[in-house]
Amino acid sequence: MRILGIDPGLGTTGWSVIELGPQHPWLIAAGTITTTKNAPTPGRLVVLEREVVKLIATYRPGQAAVEKLFFAKNVTTAMVVSQARGVTLLCCARAALEIFEYTPPQIKQAITGYGNAPKAQVIDMLSHHVQGASIPRQNDAADAVAVALTHAAWHRIPATRATMALDRS
């Protein structure tokens, strides 16, 4: 099974594609989609939509794992991230992908065993969970790998699946 991991954002959206293998998940590719900082929001959302559609057409995932917006101190930031999430969710739904969403603490717990782990620790632990392409050092792309791996762990381990299913809303 192939999973598209997405860490949505208006300025930078991280993405990754992993394949579930017999032993370990395999990282096929990861990167970012960036939009022009001072461009109007509607145009930036169009760019994001176009690029996510291209990713889906290129890699043909069967499922998508998307990071949930957990909290935001800045309401304006929360709104634009929500708009970017909406576009990515719409693209995945139109492509008939099964969509799963995970909060940052769920992702940190799955990757490091600690739900409040710092971002650097999450990135450092990724290489222990996946083989294949190099782990990106760029935060948004690395976060997308972590999102996809969280779903891979949820998919492979029935007890984890049951626990996470209770947490999903």
C-alpha positions in Angstrom: 0.0 0.0 0.0 1.2 3.5 -0.9 0.6 6.4 1.5 0.8 10.1 0.8 1.8 12.1 3.9 0.9 15.8 4.1 1.9 18.5 6.5 -0.4 21.3 5.2 0.5 25.0 5.1 -0.2 27.9 2.9 3.5 29.0 2.5 5.0 25.6 2.6 3.2 22.2 2.4 5.4 19.2 3.2 4.6 15.9 1.4 6.0 12.4 1.4 5.1 9.1 -0.3 5.9 5.8 1.5 5.2 2.2 0.5 4.5 -0.4 3.1 7.0 -3.2 2.6 7.2 -6.6 4.2 9.7 -5.4 6.9 9.8 -1.6 7.0 8.0 1.2 5.2 10.0 2.4 2.2 10.3 6.2 1.6 9.8 6.8 -2.1 10.0 10.6 -2.2 9.5 13.7 -0.1 9.5 17.4 -0.6 7.7 20.6 -0.3 5.2 22.7 -2.2 5.9 26.4 -1.8 3.7 29.4 -2.7 4.8 33.0 -3.2 4.7 34.8 0.1 3.0 38.1 -0.9 0.7 36.6 -3.5 -3.1 36.7 -2.8 -4.3 33.8 -0.8 -6.7 32.5 -3.5 -3.9 32.2 -6.1 -1.7 30.4 -3.5 -4.5 27.9 -2.9 -4.7 27.3 -6.6 -1.0 26.5 -6.8 -1.3 24.2 -3.8 -4.3 22.4 -5.4 -2.4 22.0 -8.8 0.7 20.6 -7.1 -1.2 18.1 -4.8 -3.1 16.8 -7.8 0.2 16.3 -9.6 1.6 14.4 -6.7 -1.4 12.1 -6.6 -1.2 11.5 -10.3 2.5 10.8 -10.2 2.7 8.5 -7.2 -0.8 7.0 -7.2 -1.3 6.5 -3.4 -4.2 4.6 -2.1 -4.4 6.5 1.2 -3.5 9.9 2.5 -2.4 10.8 6.0 -2.8 14.5 6.9 -1.7 16.4 9.9 -4.5 17.9 11.9 -4.4 21.5 13.0 -4.0 20.9 16.8 -3.9 24.5 18.1 -2.8 27.9 17.0 -1.8 30.9 19.1 -2.4 33.1 16.1 -5.9 33.0 14.7 -4.9 34.4 11.4 -2.3 31.6 10.9 -4.8 29.0 12.0 -7.2 30.3 9.3 -4.8 30.1 6.4 -3.5 26.7 7.5 -7.1 25.5 7.7 -7.6 26.8 4.1 -4.6 24.9 2.9 -5.8 21.7 4.8 -9.1 22.1 3.1 -7.6 22.2 -0.3 -5.4 19.1 0.4 -8.3 17.2 1.8 -10.4 18.1 -1.2 -7.7 16.9 -3.6 -7.4 13.6 -1.8 -11.2 13.1 -1.6 -11.6 13.9 -5.3 -8.9 11.2 -6.0 -10.9 8.7 -3.9 -8.1 8.3 -1.4 -8.9 7.0 2.0 -8.0 9.9 4.3 -6.7 9.7 7.8 -5.8 12.6 10.1 -3.4 12.7 13.0 -2.6 15.4 15.6 1.0 16.5 16.3 1.0 14.7 19.7 -0.2 11.4 18.0 2.6 11.8 15.4 5.3 12.5 18.0 4.1 9.5 20.1 4.2 7.2 17.1 7.7 8.3 16.0 9.5 8.9 19.3 7.3 7.2 22.0 6.7 10.6 23.6 3.8 12.9 22.6 5.7 16.1 23.5 9.0 15.3 21.8 10.8 18.3 20.2 10.7 18.5 16.4 14.5 17.7 16.2 14.0 14.4 18.0 11.2 13.5 15.7 13.4 14.2 12.6 16.3 12.2 14.1 14.0 9.2 14.8 12.6 9.0 11.3 15.6 7.0 9.9 14.8 4.2 12.5 11.3 3.8 11.0 11.8 3.9 7.2 14.2 2.8 4.5 14.7 4.1 1.0 15.2 7.7 0.0 17.1 10.0 2.4 15.2 11.6 5.2 14.7 15.3 4.3 16.1 17.8 6.8 13.6 20.5 5.8 11.0 20.6 8.6 7.8 20.5 6.6 9.0 17.6 4.4 10.3 15.7 7.4 6.9 16.3 9.2 5.1 14.8 6.2 7.3 11.7 6.4 6.4 11.5 10.1 2.7 11.8 9.3 2.9 9.0 6.7 4.8 6.8 9.1 2.3 7.4 11.9 -0.4 6.1 9.6 1.8 3.1 8.6 2.2 2.2 12.3 -1.6 2.6 12.8 -2.3 0.4 9.8 0.2 -2.4 10.8 -0.5 -2.7 14.5 -4.2 -3.6 15.4 -3.9 -2.5 19.1 -2.5 0.9 17.9 -5.2 1.1 15.3 -7.9 0.6 17.9 -6.4 3.2 20.2 -5.9 5.8 17.5 -9.4 5.2 16.1 -10.8 6.3 19.5 -8.7 9.4 19.3 -9.8 10.3 15.7 -12.6 12.7 15.2 
